[in-house]
Amino acid sequence: MIRFSIACLLLVVSLSSSGVGWCAEVPGVVINHMPAASGVYLGSPGIAVLPDGTYVAKHDEFGPRSTERGVAITQVFRSADRGATWSHLATVENMYWASLFAHRGALYLLGTSRYHGHAVISRSDDDGKTWSVPKDRRSGLLLDDAKFHCAPVPVTVHGGRIWRAMEDAEGPGGWGGHFRAFMMSAPANADLLNATNWTVSNRLGRGAGWLGGKFNGWLEGNAVATPEGKIVNILRVDYRPEGGKAAVIRISADGKEAAFDPHTGFIDFPGGCKKFTIRFDPVSKMYWTLSNPVLPRHRGSNPERVRNAVGLMRSKTLRDWELRCILLYHPDTSKHGFQYVDWLFDGPDIIAASRTAFGEGRHAAHNQHDANYLTFHRFGNFRTLTMADSADGARPGQAAWQPLP
């Protein structure tokens, strides 16, 4: 069965500036909480493991009372006991939508300076306590020629280079349609704060006629090495009302060229209209992901906003995906969500940080999208899990698998 813990958050010392004065059963371990009434929501979860075994996690702040469009804020936390307890470590300004990753003895945040800001990277040489400031092209300001967008997607080392997918928001139309996908890469041993070390591919916008005219855009791509040793960008696809698609963009070995074939580039991918993270497991020789599939009971509404289930999926080929287990589930789709889950392998387990919307009554989230928690999760012996090990309510034969009357 899945191992997880239930955190009871008491009013002792708050991890957020707003304070928490109640106790609620929230799946996982609560790292941070902001009540919906604050107008500040928790986004872009990330997780990393330091060489000494310390866990580091982060989120940014969004919402009507946040500073996401001015001085964007990222909060950083640490755990010295494998995720059982967490403490606040740092507040990083002018960092948003960032990937958190450890590389060659340092810790990095790679994202944007704010909502649709510059592409920036910061480094910490003291395990996340302090961070460099991206002032210019030698100190972490990587791209400033457009409005940029991303999410905490994988940063992958392959073929002597480090790879990270990104988008700009310079295409025609509004959300979804205006995203143009591209890949950034640099030599793995280079100074990552020096913009001249980074190669940027061409930027690909959407084709309005793709997927029978139901393709509204792609975003939040994964840099993944294929079984053949190629680099691809596997992206979330906004495809309605069906959902369940992802897109595979081919990247040249030097990182300069991105290409997409709409006849072969779309794949079936449960939960593909929401952000997901793909990683390769050298033990099982499989690719694994955590996504937000729409279970039968919840079909018929906007699939982009159904985020109440976290599915564990695997693939040998990156094209054919098998749903193995539902790790987290709540029957309500309007104010509950486990989303943007960032995760890592930890021996036989998966450890994860989730942007979680949870609670009832006055303790509820604003909605399933506007999360009020950052939560930590451990899923034990993930390689052996089956659908019979799924969360209560989401096992085969239970209500989640029955269509609405």
ChimeraX attribute file (.defattr): number of C-alpha atoms within 10 A of each C-alpha:
attribute: neighborCount
match mode: 1-to-1
recipient: residues
	/A:1	15
	/A:2	20
	/A:3	13
	/A:4	16
	/A:5	17
	/A:6	13
	/A:7	19
	/A:8	14
	/A:9	20
	/A:10	13
	/A:11	10
	/A:12	9
	/A:13	11
	/A:14	17
	/A:15	17
	/A:16	14
	/A:17	10
	/A:18	13
	/A:19	16
	/A:20	19
	/A:21	12
	/A:22	10
	/A:23	12
	/A:24	15
	/A:25	14
	/A:26	18
	/A:27	20
	/A:28	25
	/A:29	24
	/A:30	26
	/A:31	28
	/A:32	25
	/A:33	23
	/A:34	23
	/A:35	22
	/A:36	21
	/A:37	15
	/A:38	13
	/A:39	16
	/A:40	22
	/A:41	29
	/A:42	28
	/A:43	28
	/A:44	27
	/A:45	32
	/A:46	31
	/A:47	26
	/A:48	24
	/A:49	22
	/A:50	16
	/A:51	12
	/A:52	8
	/A:53	12
	/A:54	15
	/A:55	20
	/A:56	28
	/A:57	29
	/A:58	30
	/A:59	30
	/A:60	26
	/A:61	22
	/A:62	24
	/A:63	17
	/A:64	11
	/A:65	12
	/A:66	17
	/A:67	17
	/A:68	24
	/A:69	17
	/A:70	13
	/A:71	16
	/A:72	22
	/A:73	23
	/A:74	25
	/A:75	20
	/A:76	23
	/A:77	21
	/A:78	25
	/A:79	19
	/A:80	14
	/A:81	11
	/A:82	16
	/A:83	22
	/A:84	16
	/A:85	14
	/A:86	21
	/A:87	16
	/A:88	19
	/A:89	18
	/A:90	16
	/A:91	18
	/A:92	23
	/A:93	18
	/A:94	24
	/A:95	29
	/A:96	35
	/A:97	31
	/A:98	29
	/A:99	26
	/A:100	28
	/A:101	23
	/A:102	19
	/A:103	15
	/A:104	8
	/A:105	12
	/A:106	15
	/A:107	21
	/A:108	24
	/A:109	26
	/A:110	27
	/A:111	28
	/A:112	29
	/A:113	28
	/A:114	25
	/A:115	21
	/A:116	20
	/A:117	25
	/A:118	23
	/A:119	28
	/A:120	29
	/A:121	26
	/A:122	24
	/A:123	25
	/A:124	16
	/A:125	13
	/A:126	11
	/A:127	22
	/A:128	22
	/A:129	15
	/A:130	15
	/A:131	20
	/A:132	16
	/A:133	18
	/A:134	21
	/A:135	11
	/A:136	15
	/A:137	15
	/A:138	15
	/A:139	19
	/A:140	22
	/A:141	21
	/A:142	26
	/A:143	18
	/A:144	15
	/A:145	10
	/A:146	14
	/A:147	18
	/A:148	24
	/A:149	27
	/A:150	27
	/A:151	26
	/A:152	32
	/A:153	32
	/A:154	25
	/A:155	22
	/A:156	20
	/A:157	18
	/A:158	17
	/A:159	15
	/A:160	10
	/A:161	17
	/A:162	20
	/A:163	28
	/A:164	25
	/A:165	29
	/A:166	27
	/A:167	27
	/A:168	24
	/A:169	23
	/A:170	17
	/A:171	16
	/A:172	13
	/A:173	11
	/A:174	12
	/A:175	13
	/A:176	20
	/A:177	21
	/A:178	20
	/A:179	29
	/A:180	23
	/A:181	27
	/A:182	26
	/A:183	28
	/A:184	20
	/A:185	23
	/A:186	23
	/A:187	17
	/A:188	18
	/A:189	11
	/A:190	13
	/A:191	15
	/A:192	24
	/A:193	24
	/A:194	18
	/A:195	19
	/A:196	13
	/A:197	15
	/A:198	20
	/A:199	15
	/A:200	19
	/A:201	19
	/A:202	15
	/A:203	18
	/A:204	18
	/A:205	20
	/A:206	19
	/A:207	13
	/A:208	13
	/A:209	11
	/A:210	15
	/A:211	15
	/A:212	8
	/A:213	11
	/A:214	15
	/A:215	20
	/A:216	22
	/A:217	25
	/A:218	26
	/A:219	30
	/A:220	26
	/A:221	32
	/A:222	30
	/A:223	30
	/A:224	27
	/A:225	20
	/A:226	14
	/A:227	14
	/A:228	7
	/A:229	11
	/A:230	14
	/A:231	24
	/A:232	25
	/A:233	26
	/A:234	28
	/A:235	28
	/A:236	26
	/A:237	28
	/A:238	25
	/A:239	25
	/A:240	18
	/A:241	13
	/A:242	16
	/A:243	25
	/A:244	23
	/A:245	22
	/A:246	26
	/A:247	26
	/A:248	23
	/A:249	23
	/A:250	19
	/A:251	21
	/A:252	14
	/A:253	14
	/A:254	14
	/A:255	21
	/A:256	15
	/A:257	15
	/A:258	19
	/A:259	18
	/A:260	15
	/A:261	11
	/A:262	15
	/A:263	8
	/A:264	9
	/A:265	15
	/A:266	20
	/A:267	18
	/A:268	14
	/A:269	23
	/A:270	21
	/A:271	27
	/A:272	26
	/A:273	29
	/A:274	26
	/A:275	24
	/A:276	27
	/A:277	24
	/A:278	24
	/A:279	21
	/A:280	20
	/A:281	14
	/A:282	8
	/A:283	9
	/A:284	11
	/A:285	11
	/A:286	17
	/A:287	21
	/A:288	25
	/A:289	21
	/A:290	28
	/A:291	28
	/A:292	31
	/A:293	27
	/A:294	29
	/A:295	20
	/A:296	13
	/A:297	15
	/A:298	20
	/A:299	15
	/A:300	12
	/A:301	13
	/A:302	14
	/A:303	23
	/A:304	23
	/A:305	18
	/A:306	27
	/A:307	28
	/A:308	27
	/A:309	28
	/A:310	27
	/A:311	25
	/A:312	25
	/A:313	21
	/A:314	23
	/A:315	17
	/A:316	16
	/A:317	12
	/A:318	21
	/A:319	15
	/A:320	11
	/A:321	18
	/A:322	14
	/A:323	19
	/A:324	20
	/A:325	24
	/A:326	29
	/A:327	25
	/A:328	24
	/A:329	24
	/A:330	20
	/A:331	16
	/A:332	15
	/A:333	19
	/A:334	16
	/A:335	22
	/A:336	28
	/A:337	30
	/A:338	28
	/A:339	29
	/A:340	26
	/A:341	29
	/A:342	28
	/A:343	26
	/A:344	21
	/A:345	17
	/A:346	15
	/A:347	11
	/A:348	13
	/A:349	16
	/A:350	17
	/A:351	23
	/A:352	24
	/A:353	30
	/A:354	29
	/A:355	27
	/A:356	34
	/A:357	31
	/A:358	26
	/A:359	18
	/A:360	10
	/A:361	6
	/A:362	10
	/A:363	16
	/A:364	18
	/A:365	26
	/A:366	21
	/A:367	17
	/A:368	24
	/A:369	24
	/A:370	23
	/A:371	31
	/A:372	30
	/A:373	27
	/A:374	29
	/A:375	25
	/A:376	30
	/A:377	24
	/A:378	24
	/A:379	23
	/A:380	18
	/A:381	15
	/A:382	21
	/A:383	18
	/A:384	12
	/A:385	18
	/A:386	16
	/A:387	16
	/A:388	15
	/A:389	17
	/A:390	22
	/A:391	18
	/A:392	16
	/A:393	16
	/A:394	23
	/A:395	19
	/A:396	15
	/A:397	10
	/A:398	11
	/A:399	16
	/A:400	21
	/A:401	16
	/A:402	13
	/A:403	12
	/A:404	11
	/A:405	4
